[in-house]
Amino acid sequence: MQALFIGHTYIDVTLLCGAMPTGDEKKVAEDYAVSFGGNAVTAAFACAKLGFAPDLLATVADDWLGRMFLDMACTYKVPVHPRRVKRSSLSFVLPKDGKRAILRARDDRFLEPFAKLDLGECRVLHLDGHQGDAAIYYAKACRERGILTSLDGGGLRGNLADLLNYIDVAIVAERLCEQMALSTSAMLDHLKAKGCKIGGVTQGERGMLWYDESGTVSRQPALPVPQDEIIDTSGAGDVFHGAYVASYLAAPERSFAAHFEFARAAAAYKIRRLGNEAGLPTLADVAAIERAYVLVP
């Protein structure tokens, strides 16, 4: 185990359509994709596509969607440590005009405790706040062992305040700022106060406001992908997280500014493709994006 990711598994059904039918209407979508979903889960697959297949502690049901997910994980050589639930969770994703609406059906009633794994060779832990008991257990264990801990703070979840005490790299969404009634700069101050060595707030097309190892705040602008090339922004943040973990595993001596630049290019690749699986870049894809999109001063 080089890295451990912990999250909640979804099967994502992404539909490209002008409008959803209502009443007795029927419509035919322009395109669709079926893939794995979930924040840390998608990040794990992105990390695997970039050369470092992490172990994944995730919810799995004994149904046909659960078996399909395990087959996906096997394809990417991602070892899954299942935490059983009764039914698989679904996300219906509707991307349009650079935004995405999501309808979810979730089963998070665990039928068993989480697995206690050997962290002997682990170098990174990545969490999204789901499976709160497992998240806090492994965050504490990794902090004690000096293992880098990373958090995707996409939304306000039960034990976030406690969890942040054990996080080294906390990259959160604007949605969390809204839920906590904090400005972007106030959120960065909050993350610093919690002891997070690296902290940032992702802001979509405006990029990311973040602070580095020295505490210096700066803005990482988004790559200027033309609007007419943007197909599906869903999962872009997850790919971003998986990519900076992969970059860290490849070259831990590099700065997080470099890791985030790599991750930004990976996320830019994702938004030009429909669905999570199609949006996972290879190393060559990331390099091509970096060559193709030159930042405007």
SVG drawing of the C-alpha trace seen along z (x, -y; Angstrom):
<svg xmlns="http://www.w3.org/2000/svg" viewBox="-48 -39 61 49">
<polyline fill="none" stroke="black" stroke-width="0.4" points="0.0,0.0 1.5,-3.3 -1.7,-5.3 -5.1,-4.8 -8.3,-6.5 -11.5,-6.4 -14.9,-7.4 -18.4,-6.5 -19.0,-4.6 -21.5,-5.8 -22.4,-4.6 -22.7,-7.8 -25.1,-8.0 -24.2,-11.1 -26.8,-12.4 -26.1,-15.1 -29.5,-16.6 -31.0,-20.0 -33.7,-19.6 -35.2,-17.0 -38.7,-15.7 -41.5,-16.5 -45.0,-15.1 -45.6,-12.5 -42.9,-13.8 -40.2,-11.6 -36.9,-12.8 -33.8,-11.2 -30.4,-12.2 -27.7,-13.4 -25.1,-11.2 -24.6,-9.3 -21.9,-7.7 -21.9,-5.2 -19.0,-5.2 -17.7,-4.9 -18.5,-7.9 -17.9,-9.5 -15.3,-12.1 -12.5,-10.0 -13.5,-7.0 -13.1,-8.9 -9.9,-10.5 -8.5,-7.0 -9.2,-5.9 -7.6,-9.1 -4.5,-8.4 -4.4,-4.8 -4.6,-6.0 -1.6,-8.2 0.5,-5.3 -0.1,-4.9 -3.1,-2.5 -4.1,-3.3 -5.9,-1.0 -9.6,-2.0 -11.7,-1.7 -15.2,-2.2 -18.8,-1.2 -19.9,1.9 -23.3,3.6 -23.9,7.2 -26.0,6.3 -25.3,6.0 -24.1,2.4 -21.7,3.4 -20.3,6.2 -20.0,3.8 -18.0,1.4 -15.7,4.2 -15.1,5.1 -14.2,1.5 -11.7,1.5 -10.1,4.7 -9.7,3.2 -7.7,0.3 -5.9,2.6 -7.3,0.7 -7.5,3.0 -10.9,2.5 -11.5,3.0 -15.3,3.1 -17.5,1.8 -20.8,3.5 -24.1,1.7 -27.4,3.1 -27.8,1.2 -25.5,-0.5 -25.7,-4.3 -26.5,-6.2 -25.8,-9.6 -27.7,-11.1 -25.5,-13.9 -26.8,-16.5 -24.0,-18.7 -25.0,-21.9 -23.3,-25.2 -20.3,-24.6 -22.5,-23.6 -23.8,-20.2 -27.0,-19.2 -26.8,-16.0 -29.6,-13.8 -28.3,-11.2 -29.8,-8.1 -27.5,-6.9 -27.3,-4.1 -24.8,-4.9 -26.2,-2.5 -23.1,-0.3 -23.7,3.4 -20.2,3.9 -17.3,2.0 -14.6,0.6 -11.5,2.7 -8.3,2.1 -5.5,2.1 -1.7,2.3 -0.3,-1.2 3.3,0.0 4.3,-1.3 1.6,-3.9 2.7,-7.4 -0.5,-9.3 -4.1,-9.2 -6.8,-10.9 -10.3,-11.5 -13.5,-13.1 -15.2,-13.1 -17.5,-10.1 -17.3,-7.1 -16.6,-9.6 -15.5,-6.9 -13.0,-5.4 -11.8,-8.8 -11.0,-10.0 -9.4,-6.6 -7.0,-6.6 -6.3,-10.4 -5.1,-10.0 -3.2,-6.8 -1.4,-8.5 -0.6,-11.6 1.1,-9.4 3.2,-7.7 4.1,-10.9 2.0,-9.9 0.7,-12.8 -3.0,-13.4 -5.2,-15.0 -8.8,-16.1 -11.3,-16.9 -13.7,-19.3 -16.5,-19.3 -19.2,-19.9 -20.0,-20.1 -20.0,-16.6 -20.5,-15.4 -16.9,-15.3 -15.2,-17.8 -14.1,-20.1 -12.3,-17.2 -11.0,-15.7 -9.3,-19.0 -7.0,-18.7 -5.2,-15.8 -5.1,-17.0 -1.9,-18.3 -3.4,-19.3 -7.0,-20.6 -8.5,-21.6 -12.1,-22.6 -14.9,-23.9 -16.7,-27.2 -19.8,-25.3 -18.1,-24.6 -17.4,-28.3 -21.1,-29.0 -22.2,-26.3 -19.9,-27.6 -20.7,-31.3 -17.0,-32.1 -15.5,-34.1 -12.7,-32.5 -10.0,-34.3 -11.6,-33.5 -11.7,-29.8 -8.0,-29.9 -7.4,-31.4 -9.6,-28.7 -7.6,-25.9 -4.3,-27.5 -5.7,-27.7 -6.5,-24.0 -2.9,-23.3 -3.3,-22.4 0.1,-22.9 -1.4,-23.5 -4.9,-24.9 -7.0,-26.0 -10.5,-26.9 -11.4,-25.8 -13.5,-28.3 -14.3,-26.6 -13.4,-28.8 -11.7,-31.3 -9.1,-28.6 -8.0,-28.2 -7.0,-30.5 -4.5,-28.7 -1.6,-29.1 1.7,-27.2 4.1,-25.6 5.2,-29.0 1.7,-30.3 1.9,-32.6 -1.5,-33.1 -1.7,-33.2 -4.2,-32.4 -3.8,-29.5 -5.8,-30.5 -7.7,-27.9 -6.4,-26.9 -8.3,-28.8 -10.2,-26.0 -12.6,-27.5 -16.2,-27.4 -17.2,-25.4 -14.8,-22.6 -16.2,-22.2 -18.6,-19.2 -18.8,-17.9 -17.3,-19.6 -18.6,-16.9 -15.7,-15.0 -13.1,-17.6 -12.3,-18.4 -12.0,-14.6 -9.5,-14.2 -7.6,-17.3 -7.3,-15.6 -6.2,-12.2 -3.7,-13.9 -1.9,-15.9 -1.7,-12.8 -0.1,-10.9 2.3,-13.9 3.3,-13.7 3.8,-10.0 6.0,-10.4 8.1,-13.3 7.5,-14.1 10.4,-16.5 8.6,-18.9 6.6,-21.8 2.8,-21.7 2.7,-24.5 4.1,-22.0 1.8,-19.3 -1.2,-21.6 -0.1,-22.7 0.0,-19.1 -3.4,-18.5 -4.9,-21.6 -3.9,-20.2 -5.5,-16.9 -8.8,-18.6 -8.7,-20.6 -8.6,-17.3 -11.6,-16.0 -13.9,-18.8 -13.5,-18.2 -15.0,-14.7 -18.3,-13.1 -18.3,-11.0 -15.7,-10.2 -13.9,-7.3 -13.5,-9.0 -12.1,-12.0 -9.2,-10.2 -6.0,-11.4 -2.7,-9.6 0.6,-11.2 0.8,-11.9 -2.6,-13.5 -1.6,-15.8 1.5,-16.8 -0.5,-17.5 -2.9,-19.8 0.0,-21.7 1.4,-22.3 -2.0,-23.2 -3.3,-25.7 -0.9,-28.6 -2.1,-30.9 -3.0,-34.4 -1.1,-36.9"/>
</svg>
